[in-house]
Amino acid sequence: MSKFNDIDMSRWKDYSDIYTDSLWIIDKRDNSGAHSGDYHGNFVPQIPRQLFTRYTKKGDWILDPFMGSGTSLIEAQRMGRNSIGIELSEDVAKEAAKRISTEKNEDCKAVTFIGNSQSADMEKILKAAGAEKVQFLIFHPPYWDIIKFSDKPDDLSNAADLEGFLNSFGEVIDNTSKVLESRRYCAVVIGDKYADGRIVPLGFYCMNLFLERGFILKAILVKNFGETQGKSNKQGIWRYRALSSDFYIFKHEYIFVFKKP
Ligand SMILES: C[S@@+](CC[C@H](N)C(=O)[O-])C[C@H]1O[C@@H](n2cnc3c(N)ncnc32)[C@H](O)[C@@H]1O
């Protein structure tokens, strides 16, 4: 198997911090360095850290087409990986760029772009960044309309219906995965939603988008999530509602890992 990470198997017992189980319980967000939990809808830095450790080497290029506050790029800087982030909202992208620049690492670059990942000119972006291909792709799309990120029509959180959301996400996968090196990996972080008295299994619908495109499924990881700011003071209400009805309170999201054939 060709090497796709820097794990030294002669020291395998030293890597107790690297996850190999499919259940990820992360109790505390890593808020060190440039990381901050301010951006509503961000993910914990431990997610990119674990994935980059398993699937990338120092000097590799990582692409995040839904950059948000730049968590992936900050983590890439800390880990000596080059990174490219694309974000639709100008203000969000500028704020991310500012934050990322405080996590300087002379050994690697972090380059941010404002654009729509469905149609952004990837050849041009890679050329501007100084990369030929990327070696890892990390997708953290909106969980459809659970959080509205902007009023922009191209924002996936504004898709009119499920089909529209999945079509748009499919376009992002097609547009960005063409610059992913063959036999390297990508991951999508996504949760489900509840609407009209039923679960909309966004996670599995999104997983299928990758399977339909011939990606090889390598992992279905289940990650816990704790209290969100909005829900922490409503715990009792949710428990009352669940207990008196027929549903369970979401406490997990998925991380699907795929290999490009
Ligand atoms: C779930 S958030 C990503 C958060 C990020 N992982 C972080 O830790 O901050 C999704 C992001 O995708 C952006 N977005 C939505 N549609 C997009 C599109 N078509 N192209 C690029 N970015 C998009 C949103 O503005 C939002 O910032």
The ligand as an SDF file (V2000), in Angstrom:
LIG
                    3D

 27 29  0  0  0  0  0  0  0  0999 V2000
  -21.2050   23.8820    8.0640 C   0  0  0  0  0  0  0  0  0  0  0  0
  -20.4150   25.3630    7.5790 S   0  0  0  0  0  0  0  0  0  0  0  0
  -18.6880   24.9490    7.5900 C   0  0  0  0  0  0  0  0  0  0  0  0
  -18.0420   25.2890    8.9050 C   0  0  0  0  0  0  0  0  0  0  0  0
  -16.5510   25.0170    8.9860 C   0  0  0  0  0  0  0  0  0  0  0  0
  -16.2470   23.5950    8.9530 N   0  0  0  0  0  0  0  0  0  0  0  0
  -15.9900   25.6350   10.2520 C   0  0  0  0  0  0  0  0  0  0  0  0
  -15.4830   24.8900   11.1170 O   0  0  0  0  0  0  0  0  0  0  0  0
  -16.1190   26.8550   10.4140 O   0  0  0  0  0  0  0  0  0  0  0  0
  -20.8100   25.4640    5.8680 C   0  0  0  0  0  0  0  0  0  0  0  0
  -20.2650   26.6840    5.1520 C   0  0  0  0  0  0  0  0  0  0  0  0
  -20.4900   26.5140    3.7460 O   0  0  0  0  0  0  0  0  0  0  0  0
  -20.7480   27.7890    3.1790 C   0  0  0  0  0  0  0  0  0  0  0  0
  -21.4170   27.5450    1.8800 N   0  0  0  0  0  0  0  0  0  0  0  0
  -22.7240   27.2720    1.6310 C   0  0  0  0  0  0  0  0  0  0  0  0
  -22.9450   27.0700    0.3220 N   0  0  0  0  0  0  0  0  0  0  0  0
  -21.7410   27.2090   -0.3100 C   0  0  0  0  0  0  0  0  0  0  0  0
  -21.3080   27.1230   -1.6660 C   0  0  0  0  0  0  0  0  0  0  0  0
  -22.1710   26.8680   -2.6630 N   0  0  0  0  0  0  0  0  0  0  0  0
  -19.9770   27.3150   -1.9330 N   0  0  0  0  0  0  0  0  0  0  0  0
  -19.0990   27.6060   -0.9250 C   0  0  0  0  0  0  0  0  0  0  0  0
  -19.4570   27.7170    0.3780 N   0  0  0  0  0  0  0  0  0  0  0  0
  -20.7480   27.5050    0.6970 C   0  0  0  0  0  0  0  0  0  0  0  0
  -21.5580   28.5140    4.2230 C   0  0  0  0  0  0  0  0  0  0  0  0
  -21.4760   29.9180    4.0700 O   0  0  0  0  0  0  0  0  0  0  0  0
  -20.9100   28.0050    5.5320 C   0  0  0  0  0  0  0  0  0  0  0  0
  -19.9130   28.9020    5.9650 O   0  0  0  0  0  0  0  0  0  0  0  0
  1  2  1  0
  2  3  1  0
  2 10  1  0
  3  4  1  0
  4  5  1  0
  5  6  1  0
  5  7  1  0
  7  8  2  0
  7  9  1  0
 10 11  1  0
 11 12  1  0
 11 26  1  0
 12 13  1  0
 13 14  1  0
 13 24  1  0
 14 15  1  0
 14 23  1  0
 15 16  2  0
 16 17  1  0
 17 18  1  0
 17 23  2  0
 18 19  1  0
 18 20  2  0
 20 21  1  0
 21 22  2  0
 22 23  1  0
 24 25  1  0
 24 26  1  0
 26 27  1  0
M  CHG  2   2   1   9  -1
M  END
$$$$
